[in-house]
Amino acid sequence: MTHKRRMAGQRVLSPLLLGDTTLRDGEQMPGAMLDPADKLAVARALAAAGVDLIEAGFPAVSRTEAAAVGLVAQAAGDFLGPGGVGDSGGPVIAALCRALHRDIDAAREALADAPPRRRAANIFLSASPLHRRYKLKKSKADILVMAARAVEYARKSFDYVNFSAEDASRTEPGYLVRLYEAAISAGATSIGFPDTLGVLTPDEVKERLEFLRAHVRGLSGVLLGVHFHDDLGLATANTLAAIQAGADMAHCTVGGIGERAGNAALEETATVLTLRPDLYGRSIHLDAAKLAPLCRLVADLTGIPTPPNKAVCGENAFATGAGVHQDGLLKHPDTYLPYPPQTVGAGPARIVLSKHSGRAALRLRLEQLGVVLDEARLTAVSEALKNASKAEWGDEAGLLERVAGELVGGRKRLLG
């Protein structure tokens, strides 16, 4: 596993690693469901895109889940990717487990067919006061012992063991330091900081990670991963703040799907890192041109529709219905496109006729239909469209045919 290094007292930043948890946390979204074949299809697409780690599932949940993780593990040797956490290239396949021997055993069995250097155990254990008191009914000392024992046990079977303190963002900072130190001393190769309830802001994220880097002994020798939820709409922003604060791995999901309000979106995080190396100074192995097709695949297989205004992959991400914007796009695409759609593998920008459209967009649409109007008639058609009702706009093609056809003369069919 690639670790960060220090030279002459300075922290040397390695490429940022992207871990995807669509197959586990993403599938926890109400209404999302993937059968084993679906999981394998998504895993192949993630590997081809260049993610560094794929969390394939939670084997202890059920036999079906264990079988699905096993199917991904069996194919792991065939996955090709331009990087990866493991030394052999391509993504590492991880399985989630509680800090229980039986969960770790289930993860080991499910991942048995994956190459040894391409499998990992992702152990999570509640850490916050609320979770300790009401969920686990355990003391701080009990949790420290549980963490160390689980990591030690997992290291007997796994080269890579991540330890995540569940609800870390609501855990006492001093105790979190002790917990992470216990896990590192027991052999954890990476440490996870999850904002389980999505309560942090970007400034707080930077403060928390800087505190951990300053106080956790041994942290410089392991990977520091982050996992943010989107309950306040800040998951991607928090992920980027964590990267600026020196995080080594970011956990995301395709489309931002996941429990409650979802997770940091892989496509958003990767696109920002691709477009703004000046801000983050971190390279990634992921090929951004694979993002839009990857999002479509996940939406199709999970049955979770992508909001039309979703950044990067929404139907309207590169579409405009405003006349001023449309006129600018027709003159030069950079006037109203933040980046070329092909950067993320999306189709060309779309100019959508609407009541806000101007004559430039209308002229283009009519020319596509083989109709050329003089300026006076073009203006008349434009005015008629701007004053059409919502019901009429429900059939844009029919509305355009009727209005333009009448003005051209008679009921000439424009769309035939």
PEDADA-V795093 format. One line per field, one symbol per residue. ss: DSSP state (a for helix, b for strand, c for the rest). phi: phi as a letter, one per 30 degrees, with the letter a starting at -180 (. if undefined). burial: b if it has 24 or more other ideal C-beta (glycine too) atoms within 12 Angstrom, else e. A space follows every 10 residues. Layout:
# PEDADA-V795093
ss: ???
phi: ???
burial: ???
This chain:
# PEDADA-V795093
ss: ccccbbbccb bbccccbbbb cccccaaacc cccccaaaaa aaaaaaaaac ccbbbbbcaa acaaaaaaaa aaaaaaaacc cccccccccc cbbbbbbbcc aaaaaaaaaa cccccaaabb bbbbbbccaa aaaaaaccca aaaaaaaaaa aaaaaccccb bbbbbbcaaa ccaaaaaaaa aaaaaccccb bbbbbccccc caaaaaaaaa aaaaacccaa acbbbbbbbc ccccaaaaaa aaaaccccbb bbbaaacccc ccbcbaaaaa aaaaacaaaa cccccccaaa aaaaaaaaaa aacccccccc ccccccccbb ccaaaaaaaa acaaaccccc aaaacccccb bcccccccaa aaaaaaaacc ccccaaaaaa aaaaaaccca aaaccaaaaa aaaaaaaacc cccccc
phi: .dcdbcbhic dcddedcccc bedcddddde jdabdedded dddddddddj dcbcddlbed dadddddddd dddddedcdc adlkdddcii ddccbdaddb eddddddddd ceddeedbbb cccbaebded dddcdchbde dedededddd deddddcbdc bcccddiedc ceedddeddd ddddddjeca bccccecicd ceddeddddd ddddcddidd cbdccbbccc dciceddddd dddddjdcbc cbbdiidleh djbddedded dddddbdddc hbdbddcedc dddddddddd ddicddedcd eibdecebcb bceddddddd dadddbbdad edecidddec ccdadcdcdd ddedddddci cbcddddddd deddddcdde ddddbedddd ddddddddki cedccd
burial: bbbbeeeeee eebbbbbbbb bbbbbbbbbe ebebebebbb bbbbbbbbbb bbbbbbbbbb eeeebbbbbb bbbbbbeebe bebbbbeeeb bbbbbbbbbe eebbbbbbbb bbebbebbbb bbbbbbbbee bbeeebeeeb eebbebbbbb bbbbbebbbb bbbbbbbbbb bebebbbbbb bbbbbbbbbb bbbbbbbbbb ebebbbebbb bbbeebebbb ebbbbbbbbb beebbbbbbb bbbbbbbbbb bbbbbbbbbe bbbbbbbbbb bbbbeeeeeb ebebbbbbbb bbbbbbbbbe bbebebeeeb bbbbeebbbb bebebbeebb eeeeebbebe bebbbbeebb bbbbbebbbb bbbbbbeebe bebeeebbee bbebbbebee eebeebeebb bbbbbebbee eeebee
